[in-house]
Amino acid sequence: ILPFLPVNDLFVTSDNQGALKIWAARTCDQLVQFVLPAPVTSIAAHPINKSLVVSSEDGRIYFYSVKSLHCFGQMKLRDDNFPTTLEFSKDGTALIGGTNNGTVFVITSTNWD
C-alpha cells in the first residue's frame, strides 16, 4: 500500500508485519513509524484536513493526525470482520469501507482530526 497524502508532500507505506511509515516525498526521509498489532489492510487520506485512516486485520480502524504525527483514536469492528478497503467521500464527511465478509459500512463525522 503506497498512498500519497494530499497535504505536506508525504506518502505512506505499510508492510505485512503491521509497520506503518510516513515519509517526506521530497527527501524520502522517514518521519515516523507506527507498529500495529496486525497487518495493514487499507489506508485512506482525508481529502481536506491532515488526517489518515488505517485499517488492519485485527478489525481495528486507526485515526492518525498527519500534522502532529500521532494516533488520536481507534475503533473495532464487530465479530471477525476486518476492513479490506477504506475511502473518504469527496467532501471528507464520510468514510466508506468494505470488509472481508462483503459488508459495507459508512462512518460520518465533521471532525476527523
C-alpha positions in Angstrom: 0.0 0.0 0.0 1.5 3.3 -1.1 -0.9 6.3 -0.9 0.3 9.8 -1.4 -1.1 12.3 1.1 -2.7 15.4 -0.3 -1.0 17.5 2.4 2.6 18.2 3.2 4.0 16.2 0.3 4.0 13.0 2.3 3.5 9.4 1.4 2.7 6.3 3.5 4.0 2.7 3.3 3.0 -0.4 5.2 4.0 -4.0 5.3 2.5 -7.4 6.3 4.0 -7.1 9.8 1.9 -4.1 10.8 4.6 -1.4 10.3 3.1 1.9 9.0 5.6 4.6 7.9 5.1 8.2 6.9 7.8 9.6 4.6 8.7 13.1 3.2 8.2 12.8 -0.6 10.9 15.4 -1.5 13.7 13.9 0.6 12.5 10.3 1.1 13.2 10.7 4.8 11.1 8.6 7.1 9.3 10.9 9.5 7.6 8.4 11.8 6.8 4.7 12.2 3.9 3.1 13.9 3.7 -0.6 14.6 0.2 -2.0 14.5 -0.6 -5.4 16.2 -1.8 -6.9 12.8 -1.0 -6.4 9.1 -2.4 -3.2 7.5 -5.3 -3.8 5.1 -6.1 -0.3 3.8 -5.1 3.3 4.1 -7.1 6.4 3.3 -6.0 10.1 3.4 -8.7 12.7 4.3 -9.2 14.9 1.2 -9.3 18.1 3.1 -7.6 18.0 6.5 -4.4 16.5 7.7 -5.6 13.1 8.9 -5.1 9.5 7.8 -7.2 6.4 8.5 -5.7 2.9 8.6 -7.3 -0.5 9.0 -5.7 -3.8 10.0 -6.5 -7.5 10.1 -7.4 -7.3 13.8 -10.6 -5.5 12.8 -9.5 -2.1 14.1 -9.6 1.3 12.3 -6.9 3.7 13.5 -7.1 7.5 13.1 -3.8 9.5 12.7 -3.0 13.2 12.6 -0.5 13.8 9.9 0.1 17.3 11.3 1.3 16.1 14.7 2.2 12.5 13.6 0.3 10.7 16.2 -2.7 8.3 16.6 -5.7 10.1 18.0 -8.2 7.3 18.1 -9.3 3.8 17.1 -12.4 1.7 16.8 -13.0 -2.0 16.4 -15.5 -3.6 14.1 -17.8 -6.3 15.4 -17.2 -10.1 15.2 -14.4 -11.3 13.0 -14.8 -8.6 10.3 -11.8 -6.6 9.2 -11.8 -3.7 6.7 -10.2 -4.6 3.4 -10.8 -1.1 1.8 -11.3 2.4 3.1 -12.2 5.6 1.1 -13.3 9.1 2.1 -16.2 10.9 0.4 -15.0 13.8 -1.8 -16.1 16.3 0.8 -14.5 14.4 3.6 -17.6 14.0 5.8 -17.9 10.2 5.4 -15.6 7.2 5.5 -16.8 4.3 3.4 -15.3 0.8 3.9 -15.8 -2.8 2.9 -14.9 -5.8 5.0 -13.6 -9.3 4.4 -17.1 -10.8 4.5 -18.6 -8.3 2.0 -20.2 -5.9 4.5 -20.1 -2.2 3.6 -20.1 0.4 6.3 -20.2 4.2 6.5 -18.8 6.4 9.3 -19.7 10.0 9.3 -18.1 12.9 11.1 -17.3 16.6 10.7 -14.2 16.4 12.8 -11.5 13.9 11.6 -8.5 15.4 13.4 
